[in-house]
Each structure stands twice: as structure tokens, then as C-alpha cells.
Amino acid sequence: MLDVLNLDSGAARTTEDIFTGVSQPMPTGRIFGGQVLAQAIIAADCTTDDDRVPHSMHGYFLRPGDASTGLTLAVERIHDGRSFSTRRTQAYQHGVPIFSMISSFEREDPGLEHQTPAPEGVLSPEEALERSGASRLHPLSRRLLDDSPIEVVHADGAIYDRVPGAHVPRQDVWMRTRRGIGDDPALHRAVLAYMSDLTIQESVLRAHGVAWSQPGLKVASLDHAMWWHRRARVDEWLLYAQESPSARGGRGLATGRIFTREGELIATVAQEIMVRVPDADGSGVSAG
């Protein structure tokens, strides 16, 4: 993962800043969306002053990415103001854009501060790990979960093979990188973007009792938005509290709040997905 996030800035220039990168091999042959999110943020961040940090991004997944080949990222410097900088980043493969993002960077200044508290009564990552059982393949990606650079533990039980417990539109997930990644805050912010695309779709599926192993299930991310609130380390346990406010017409909306283990809110995420299940009842997902 760290090699993939190490972009190359060549000498070639147009009216944009050009970066190139490689992709993580994936059993499905399709690029993991979180990878492109993280690469796009890193590319945009490289074009801002050192005192600017990303506070928001809004992106659209336009085409499936090919994990067997590299990609080019073009960054347009839309605006640089006294406190904020705005960038447009496009990721290209085979001459066409696969992802388009606008991100905003700010010079951090003191101001008003409050936050939503972390959910209570959630199993600790150690308790959830004890219940999670043996490693397995993800039914949709066919990827060995232990091979992922991110350790993911469901406090409510994973929905890989079945949906345990009540079918509700929310879940809590613990995440961290599998080893330390150093102290660079920019890298931690980019990896958090990578992690933000993991499991957020599941609040939509869990609401309808749809497991990843459901025959014929098709899920694709349509767009992704993220707001960074506070700094945190991604190589320490983070709680990803996820919920889905709506699903209809073959689309489901999921939102998430990411907290440190101490309860500090560090990011908010929103994503809309396309979801298709063969026995859909008209709402776009199975009634379970």
C-alpha cells in the first residue's frame, strides 16, 4: 500500500501538475476505490504550500479502474487564497478519466470547536477480534482478508457469509494499518482516505440482511465525500461508526464517522453506491 501511495512526479507539465502511480494487484482486476482516493489526495497535497492541509474532498467514480496497469493523475490548481486552496484532480487510465475529485485545503487556525460523541457500548477491538474467528476470503473480491494492509474488525459481526443479529442500517467497525507507517501527517491523512472506502457500503446491505456472499450481488461506489476534522494516527485503532439513512431505486446512501479510541471525532464520510440483488423488491436491495 505504501509503495502504491508513493507517486512519481515527472518532468512533464501541461497546464496541470502530472503524477503517475501504480495499482495494488486485486483478484477481481478492478482497482480498489480507496486506493484512488488516497492517491488523488496525495497528488493534490503535493501542489499546496506546507501550511495547507486537506479538510474536504468530493469525488466521483466514473469508470472501473484496471488494477493491472498504472494510472496518471492530473491536478489543476483552481484557487489559492489567504486561508484556503482548491484543487481538481483527475485520475486517468487508457486516456480516459476513471475518477474526478475536487478537494479543499486550509491553513489551520483556532476557532469554535465541538463534536458528536462516539457511540457507547461498542465492543473493544480486542473483544471483537476474539469473536471474529478464523481468517477467510471476501466473497465478492476473493481477497484473503489477512492480506489486506488494513486490519478490519466488525464489532457487530462481519456480513461476509451471513448477516448476524438484527437487520439494521448501522454498524461499528474497528480499523488500523497492520504495522506502523511513520509520523508523516500527510501520509496518515491519505491512508485515512484509503480506509474510509472500506466497509462503509455495508450499512446499506446489513439493513436488508444481504451478505457479501449473496449470489448475483453487484455493488459499485458512485461518489465519495470526506471531511477531515482532526489529526490522528491510522496505525492505532480507529472506530468507524456507519449508518445508512436511505436506499431506493438501486442506490444506497451510507455515512460514517471515524473516532479515535479515546472518542475524538477525526473525520466524517458519505458515499452513495449502486447495489443490485437479483431478488430485489423495487427498493434496489433485497428485502432479506
TIFIFI-493313 format. One record per atom (N, C-alpha, C, CB): x, y, z. Coordinates in steps of 0.2 Angstrom, whole numbers, plus 2048, in hexadecimal, padded with zeros to 3 digits. Atoms other than C-alpha are relative to their C-alpha. Glycine has a CB too. Layout:
BEGIN
XYZ...
//
This chain:
BEGIN
8047FA8008008008008048068007FB8008067FC7FA80080E80C8048038017FA8057FF8067FC7FF8068178097F47FB8037FB8027F97FD8057FE80480680C7EB7FF8088017FA7FC8008027F97FE80481D7F48068047FF7FE8018077FA7FC8028168227EF8008027F98067FC8028017FE80781282C7DF8068037FD7FA8058007FB7FD80481E8317D27FE8077FD8037FB7FB8017FA80381F8437CD8058027FA8008068057FB7FF8058278447BC8018077FD7FD7FC7FA7FE7FA80282E8527B27FA8037FB8078007FC8057FE80581F8537A67FB8048037FC7FA7FD8057FB7FD8138627A97FC8027FA8048058038057FC8048048697A07FE8068047FA7FB7FD8037FB7FC7F98757A87FE7FD8077FA8047FD8018047FA7F88687B68067FD8037FA7FB7FF7FB8047FD80385F7C27FF7F97FF80180280880180780280684D7BC8037FC8058027FF7F97FD8067FC80983E7C77FE7FA7FD7FD80180880180780280A82C7C38007FB8068047FE7FB7FF8057FA80781D7CF7FE7F97FD7FB80280580280780180480A7CF7FA7FE8048067FC8018068027FD7F68007D58017F98047FA7FE7FB8008077FC7F47F27E27FD7FB7FC7FD8018078038068047F17E17DA7FA7FE8048057FA8008068027FD7DF7DC7DD7FD7FA7FC7FB8068008038068037D77CB7DA7FB8017FB7FE7FB8058057FE8047C97D37D18028037FA7FA8048037FD7FC8067D47DD7C57FE8078017FE7FD7FA8037F97FF7CB7ED7CB8048048067F98008017FD7FC7FA7D47FB7D57FB8018068028077FD8047FE7FA7CE7FD7E77FF8088008047FD8068017F98007C680E7E88048048057F98018017FD7FC7FB7CE8137F88088027FE8017FC8067F97FF8027DF8117EF8008077FC8037FB7FC8007FA8047DA81F7E27FF8068047FB7FF7FA8017FA7FB7D382A7F08078028037FB7FE8057F97FF7FD7E48297F98058037FB8027FA8047FB7FD8047EE82C7EA7FE8077FD8017FB7FA8027F98027E483B7E48018058057F88007FE7FF7FB7FB7E58437F58088028017FE7FD8077F97FF8007F88407F58028057FB8047FA8007FE7FC8067FA8487E47FE8078017FD7FD7F98037F97FF7EF8577E88048038067F98008027FC7FE7FA7F98597F98078037FE8007FB8057FA7FE80380985A7EF8018067FD8037FA7FC8007F980480486A7E67FE8058057FB7FF7FB8027FA7FC7FF8747F68068018057FA7FE8047FB7FE7FC80A87D8028007FC8077FF8078038008047FA8108748127FC8018058078008028047FF7FB80587D81D7F87FF7FF8008088028078028027F58778147FF7F88017FF8027F98018077FF7ED8678197F97FF7FD8007FE8088078028037DD85E8117FB8008058007FA7FC8058007FB7CD86181A7FA7FD7FC7FE8078028058038047C185B80C8017FD7F97FA8048008008028077BF8517FC7FA7FD7FE8067FB7FF8068028037B184D7F08027FC7FA7FB8058007FE8038067B48407E37FB7FB7FD8067FC8028058058047AB8357D68047FB7FD7FC8047FB7FD8068047B08247D07FC7FF7F97FF7F98048037FF8077AD8257BD8017F97FC8048057FC7FF8078037B48147B78047FB8048048017F97FC8057FC7BB8047BE8078017FE7FD7F97FF7F98008017CD8057C08047F97FE8048048057FD8068027D97F87B98067FF8048038007F87FB8017FB7E47F17C78077FE7FD7FE7FC8057FA8038037F17EA7BB8048057FD7FE7FB7FA7FC7FB8047F77FA7B48008078057FD8027FA7FF7FA7FC7FD80B7BB7FA8057FE8068037FF8057FB8027F381B7BB8048078017FA8008057FE7F98007F682E7B87FC8048048018027F98047FC7FC7F083B7C48028087FE8017FF8087FF7F98027EE84D7BE7FD8058057FD8017F88037FC7FA7EC85B7CB8008077FD8048008068017F98027E586C7C67FF8058067F98017FB8007FC7FA7E987A7D27FA8067FF8078048008057FC8017D88827D28008078037F97FD8028007FA7FC7DA88F7E08058008067F98028027FB7FF7FA7E78957ED7FE8068038077FF7FE8027FA7FC7E08A17FA8048018067F98008027FC7FF7FA7E68A880A7FF7FA8057FD8068048018067FB7DF8998147FE7F97FD7FA8028058038068037D888C8088048007F97F98007FF7FE8018077DF8847F87FB7FA7FD8077FD8008058058037D487A7EC8047FC7FA7F98037FD7FD8048057DA86C7E07FB7FB7FD8067FC8038048058037D28617D38057FB7FD7FC8037F97FB8068027DA8507D07FC7FB7FC8027FD8078038058047D68447C28057FA8007FE8037F97FC8068017DC8327C27FE7FD7F97FF7FB8068018038077DE82B7B08037F97FF8038057FB7FD8068027E181A7A97FE7FF7F97FE7FA8048018018077E28167967FD8067FD7FB7FA8008027FA8037DF8287927F98038028007FF7F98077FE7FE7CE82A79B8008018087FB7FB7FE8007FF7F97CA8307AD7FC7FA8037FD8078028048057FC7C58237BA7FE8028068057FA8018027FD7F97C382E7C98028087FF8047FD8067FF7F98007C18417CB7FE8038077FB8037FA8007FD7F97C384B7DB8018078008047FB8057FF7F97FE7C285C7E28028008077FB8057FE7FE8007F97CB85F7F28028078038067FB8027FE7F97FD7CE86E7FE8057FF8067F98038027FA8007FB7DD8718097FF8078048077FF7FD8007FA7FC7DE87E8178068018047FA7FF8057FB7FF7FB7EA8868227FD8008078048087FF8048027FA7E58808338018068058037FA8048007FB7FB7E088E83F7FB7FF8067FE8077FC8048027FB7D888E8507F98037FF8038038078077FE8017C58908517FB7FC8057FE7FF7F98058037FC7B58898588017F87FF7F98017FE7FF8078007B587685C7FB7FC8048087FE8038048057FD7A98688608007FA7FC7F98038028008078047A685685B7FA7FC8028077FD8008058067FE79984885B8047FB8047FD7FD7FA7FC8057FC79E83C8698007F97FC7FC7FF8068008078037A382A8647FB7FC8028077FD8018058057FE79681C8658027FD8067FE7FB7FA7FF8037FA7958148767FE7F87FF7FC8038068018077FF79580187A8027FC7FA7F87FF8007FD80480579F7FC86B8067FB8028038057FA7FB8057FE7AA7EC86D8078037FE7FF7FA7FD7F97FE8027BD7F086E8027FC7FA8048008077FE8048057C77EB8608037F98028068047FC7FE8077FD7CF7DD86B7FA7FB8018048018068068047FF7BE7D786F7FD7FD7FA7FA8038048038028077B87D785D8047FB7FD7FF8077FC7FB8048037C87CF8577FF7F98038078028018018067FC7C57C18647FA7FC7FD7FF8008078078038037B37BE85C8017FE7F97FB8048028018008077B87C084A8027F97FD8058057FD7FF8078037BF7AE8478068007FB7FA7FD7FD7FA8018047CB7A883A8008057FA8007F97FD7FF7FC8067D17B282B7FC7FD7FA8078027FE8048038067C77B081A8018047FA7F97FF8028007FC8077C57B68087FA8048008007FB7FA8067FC8017BA7C48057FC7FD7FA8028087FE8048038057AC7BD7FB7FF8037F97F97FE8028017FC8067AB7CB7EE8078017FD7FC8068017F97FE8037BD7D07EC8057FA7FF8038058047FC8068007C47BE7EF8078028028017FD7F97F97FE7FD7D27C77F98007FD8078008088007FF8027F97D97BF8088018068058077FC8008007FA7FC7D57CB8168068018047FA7FF8057FA7FF7FD7E57C881F8058037FC8027FA8037FB7FD8047EE7CE8107FF8087FF8007FD7F98027F98017E67DF8108058048057F98028027FB7FC7FB7F27ED8177FC8038068038067FC8047FD7FB7E37F38227FD7FA8047FB8057FD8048057FB7DD7E88317F98038018047FF8068077FE7FF7CA7E98327FD7FB8047FD8007F98048057FB7C07E28407F98038018048008078077FE7FF7AD7E38417FE7FF8077FB7FD7FB8038017F97A67E78527FA7FC8008008078038078048017957E084C8007FA7FD7FB8057FD7FF80680479C7D18438008027F97FA7FC8017FF7FF8077A17D18317FA7FD7FC8077FD7FD8068028047947CF8238037FC7F97FC8067FE7FD8038067A07C58177FC7FA7FE8077FE8018048068027967B58177F98008028037FA8048077FF7FE7867BA8218008068047FE7FA8048017F97FC77F7C982A7FE7FE8077FB8047FD8028027F977F7C583D7FC8058038067FE8048047FB7FC7737CD8497FA8047FC8058058038057FC8037667DA8458028037F97FD8058057FE7FC8067657E18337FE8078017FC7FD7FA8007F97FF7687F38378058047FC8018028077FC7FC80576F80182C8068038047FC8057FD7FA7FD7FD77F8048378047FA8027FD8048067FC8057FD78E7FB83D8078048038027FB7FB7F97FD7FE79F7FF8468057FB7FF7FF8018087FA8038037B07FA83F8068038038007FF7F97FA7FE7FD7C17FB8478057FF7FA8037FC8067FC8018067CF7FE83A8078038037FE8047FA7FA7FD7FF7E280183B8057FD7FA8037FF8077FB8038057F17FE82F8047FA8048068057FE7FD8067FC7FA7ED8338078018038007FB7FA7FA7FE7FD80A7F68378018078008067FC7FD7FF7F980081180783B8028037FA8058028067FE7FD80681381382D8038078017F98017FC7FD7FA7FF81D8218347FC8058038048027FA8037FB7FD81983283A7FE8067FB8048038058027FB80581583C82A7F88018008027FE7F98077FF7FF80484482D7FC7FF7F97FE80780380480180780084581A7FF7F97FE8058047FB8018078028038328187FA7FE8048067FC8018068027FB7F782F8277F98027FD8018028078067FE8037EA83A81F7FE7FC7FA8008087FE8028048067EB83180E7FE7F98018078007FC8028077FE7EA8208167FA8008038067FD8058077FF7FE7DB82681F7FB8007FB7FF8068058048008057D382980F8007F97FD8038057FA8008078027D88188097FC7FC8048087FD8008048047FC7D08108187F98028008038018078077FD7FF7C081B8177FC7FC7FB8008077FE8048038057BB8118077FF7F88028038007FA8018077FE7BC8008117F98008058067FE8048068027FC7AB7F98187FB8058008027FE8078057FB7FF7A18098177FA7FE7FC8028077FD80680280479680180A7FB7FB8048027FD7F98038057FD7917F48167FA8028058057FC8058057FE7FD7857FE8207F97FF7FC8008078038068008047797FE8117FF7F87FF8028027F980280780177B7EB80F7FE7FD8068077FC7FE8028037FA7797E78217F98018028058038068077FE7FF7697F08227FB7FB7FD7FE8077FD8058058037617E38168037F98008008027F87FE8077FF76A7D481C8047FD7FA7FA7FB8017FC8028067757D380C8077FF8027FF8057FA7F98017FF7867CB80E8048007FA8017F88037FB7FF8067957CD8037FF7FA7FB8078018028008068037937BB7FE7F97FE7FC8017FA8048078018037817BD7F78017FF7F97FC8068017FF8018087817B67E57FD8067FC7FC7F97FE8027FB8047807C37D88018078027F97FF7FE7FF7F97FD7847D27E48058047FC8027FF8077FC7FB80478B7E17DA8008068047FE8017F97FF7FA7FC7927F07E48058047FD8017FF8077FB7FB80379B7FF7DD7FF8078037FF8007F88017FA7FD79F80F7E57FF8067FA8078028038027FB80479881E7DC8048078017F98028007FD7FA7FE79F82D7E58037FF8087FC8068007FD8017FA7A98307F58028088038067FC8007FF7F97FD7AA8408018037FE8077FA8048007FC8017F97B68428108028068038067FB7FF7FE7FA7FC7B984F81D8057FE8057FA8048037FB8027FA7C984E8287FF8068058078017FD8017FC7FA7C68568398068018047FA7FE8047FA8007FC7D58528438057FB7FE7FD7FF8087FB8048027E584A8428007F98048078038018008077FC7E78378478057FC7FC7F97FD8007FC8068037F28288447FC7FB7FE8067FE8058038058027EC81B8398037F98017FF8007F87FD8067FE7F780E8407FE7FE8078088007FF8048027FA7ED80E8507F97FF7FF8028068058078028017DC8088527FB8067FF7FD7FB8068057FB8017CE81384B7F97FD7FF8028047F98078028007BB81184D7FC8037FA7FD8018068047FD8057B181383D7F97FE8018037FC7F98078017FF79F8158417FC8027FA7FE8058068037FF8067948138327F97FF8008037FB7FB80780180178281582D7FD8027F97FC8048068037FF80777781581E7F98048017FF7FA7FC8067FD7FF76982281E7FB7FF7FB80180880080580180576181D80E8037FB7FB7FE8067FC7FE8048067618108007FA8007FB8027F88028058008057568117F08028007F97FB8068027FF80080775680E7DE8077FE7FE8008077FD7FA8038017658037DE8068048028018007F87FB7FC7FD76F8107E88008008078018077FD8007FF7F97748117FA8058058028027F98037FC7FB7FD77B81F8048037FE8077FC8078017FD8027FA78781B8128058068038057FA7FF7FC7FB7FD79082781E8047FD8067FB8068037FC8037FB79D82482B8048068048057FC7FD7FC7FC7FC7A682D8398067FC8037FC8038067FA8047FE7B882883E8038038068058007FA7FD7FE7F97BE8298508067FD8027FA7FF8057FA8037FD7CE8268597FD7FC8068058058038028047FA7CD8198677FE8048068067FB8028027FC7FB7CC8278737FA8047FF8068058028077FD8017BC82E86B8018067FC7FD8018067FF7FA8047C383C8617FE7FF7F98088038008028018077BA83F8508058037FC7F98048007FB7FE8047C78408437FE8017F88067FB8008027FF8077BD83F8327F97FD8008047FB7FC8068028027AC83D82B8007FE7F87FB8068018008028067A883481B7F97FF7FD8047F97FF80780180379983280F8027FC7F97FC8067FF7FF8038067988268007F97FD7FD8057FA80080680380378A8217F48027FA7FB7FC8057FC7FE80680478B8107EC7FA7FE7FB8027FA8058058048047828067DE8007F98038028007F88008077FD77C7F67E57FA7FC7FC7FE8008088058048047737E87DB8007F98038028007F98018077FE76C7D87E27FB7FD7FC7FE8008088058038057637CC7D77F97FF8028027F97FE8078017FE7547CA7E27FE8078037FF7FB8058027F97FE7527DD7E57F98018008048057FC8077FF8007417E37EA7FE8077FE7FE7FF8078027F98037427F47E18038058047F98018017FC7FB7FC74C7FD7EF8078007FE7FF7FE8077F980080375C7F87E68047FB8048038078017FD8057FC7617EB7F47FB7FB8028048038068048057FE75B7DB7FA7FC8028068047F98018047FF7FA74D7DB8078037FC8057F97FF7FF7FD8057FB7577CD80F7FB7FB802802804807
//
